[in-house]
Amino acid sequence: MTTGKKDYETFLLSGQRVYKDDERLEACGAIDELSCILGVAKAFLVDGEVAEILTRIQDHLFIIGSQISALGARVDTPRIGGEHLEYLSNVIREYEGRVPRLTRFIYPEGSPAGAFLHLARAFARRCERILVGLSRRFEVDMALITYMNRLSKTLFLLARYVNMRDGFGERTWTRP
C-alpha cells in the first residue's frame, strides 16, 4: 500500500488545500475536542437544564469551527457575534447567583458531569490560547477569543453548580 501527499492534506472551508498539521486545522480540532468533552458531560447529567445550555454552546462551537476553517479566504459563514457573547454573559450571571462566592482555589473534581465540565473549562482555555496564536497569522475575529474566555468562566460555574446540586462539596486548596 502506498501513500501519497494527498493523505497528508485536506481542504478547509475556504477551499484551500492544506497539510493536516495546519494551525487552522489544529484550532478546529481543539474546538471539536471541546465539543466532545461537553457531549460526555451531558451523558452524565441528570436533568435537562444544563444539558440544554451545553447543546447551545456546542452549536456555537460549530460556528467557531466554520469561521476558523474559512480564515484566509472570503467565504460566507455564520459568525459568532454579540448575541452569542450575550448568551454566555446571561448564563454567567444566572449561575454566579446559584453558587457560593469563592475565596480560594478549588480542586477540579466532583461528580462525573462536574468533573467533565471542569475538564471542558480547562480545554476552553487551551482553545483560547490557540486562537490567540492563530491571530498572529490570520485576521481572527476578536469575538472568537472573547467567546472562549467567557466560555471557560461559564463552564467553571456550571461545573460548580452541578457538583453542588449533586451533593459534591468543593475541596479548596490550602497553600502550604
Secondary structure, 3 states (H helix, E strand, C coil): CCCCHHHHEEECCCCCEEECCCHHHHHHHHHHHHHHHHHHHHHHCCCHHHHHHHHHHHHHHHHHHHHHHCCCCCCCCCCCCHHHHHHHHHHHHHHHCCCCCCCCCECCCCCHHHHHHHHHHHHHHHHHHHHHHHCCCCCCCHHHHHHHHHHHHHHHHHHHHHHHHCCCCCCECCCC
